[in-house]
Amino acid sequence: MRYEMRLLDTGWTVWDTQTNTPVSVSGRWQTGLAIDGAEFLLHRLNEQKQDGLKPGM
């Protein structure tokens, strides 16, 4: 999968394995998230990628 979750000191981060950076949605890094929010975003992004859609929320 292109996107994964990583636990950092500040909380959960949704990570883009292709760019090796945190995911940015609407100009905001997706870091310091609660596990529920990170899981939701992770599944959404990976589903969009599998469907051939450009991830962009």
N, C-alpha and C positions, 0 to 999 in steps of 0.2 A: 504494500500500500504506500501511496505517496505521503500520506499524513499519519503522524503518530502522536501519542501523548508522552510527555516527559515531566517528571516531578522535579522541580527546581526548588531552591530555598524559599521562593516567594509563592509557591503553589504550583498548580498544574499549568503546563504550556502545551499548546497544539503546535507541533513542529512539522515543517515542510522538509521532507527528506531530500527533495530534489535541489532546493536552494540552500539547505543546511542552516535555516534561520526559522525563528518563530513565524507563524502565520500572521499576516496583517489583514484585518477586515475593516474597511472604511477608514484606513489610515491608522488603525490602532493595533498594536501587537497583542496577540492573544496569549498573554502571560498572566500568572497570578490568579488563575481561575479555580473555582471550586470544581471538584471532580465531576459533578453532574453536568455542569456547563461545558467542561472540556470534552466529555464523552459525547454530548449532543453535537457539538460543533465538529468533532472528529468524524462522527458517522455521517453527518451532512456533507462534509467536504469530500469524503471518500466515495459516497454514493454519487455525487455530482461528477466526480472524476470518472467513475466507472461508466456512467451514462453518456460520457463524452461532452458534458457541459463544462464551460469554464467556471471554476469556483469563484463566486463573488456574491456575497450576501448583502 
